[in-house]
Amino acid sequence: MADNKTKTQGQGMSALSPAELKTGLRLALEKRAKLTFQHRVAPLKNPMELRRLRREIARLNTHISSKEKEAAK
């Protein structure tokens, strides 16, 4: 699903505010929970989507923590 990239992926993450990043994180976590449940019930057509979401969540957490550290200075 490379065409379905969100604004929160890649270079655009640096320009987002912490509130926008947290919203993106919440949405990604919800989507991962739904896909995990679906995958436990029946195999997903694209199980690599779980990996992509896990990595996106890690990226979002990294950007959020770096923004919070910048704000604390």
N, C-alpha and C positions, 0 to 999 in steps of 0.2 A: 504494500500500500504506500509506495513511495510518493504517489501523486497527492496523497491525503495528508501532506505535512502541515502541521499547524504553525502558527506564528511563534510558538514557544521553542521550536527546534532550531538548532544551528546558531548562526550569527545573531539572529533576532532576539535571543534571550537576554543579551547584555543590555538592551535598550528598554526592557520591561521593568516596571516597578515591582517591588516586593509583593504588593497586593495582587498584581496580575500573575506573578509567578506562583503564588499560593493558590490562586484560583485554578491555574493550569495543573498544578500538582494534585489538587482535590479531584479534578476531572479525570486525570490519568489514573489515580488510585481507584476511583469508581469503575472506570473502564476495565482496569486489570482485575478487579474483584469479579465483575460480570464474566469476563473471559475465562478466569480460573474456574468459576462455577460451571460454565458451559463445558469446559475441557474435562472436568471431572465426570460430567454426565455422559458426554459423547465426545469423540475426538473432534478437534477443530480442523477446519479446512486448511488453516495456516497457523500452525503452532508457533511459528517464529514471531508472530505478533506479540506473544507473551514476552519474549526476550526484548523486542523493541520497546515495549511499554516499560519493562523493568529498567532498561537503560535510560529511557526518557525521564523516569521518576528520579533516578540517580542524578542526572544532569540538572533537573529542576532543584533538587535538594542542595546540590553544590552551589548553584547560582543564588539560591535564597540565603544560604549561610554566608557566602561572600558579600552579598548586599548588606546583610545584618552586621557583619564585621566592619564594613565601610561606614555604616551609619553610627557605629559605636565609637569611631575615632573622633 
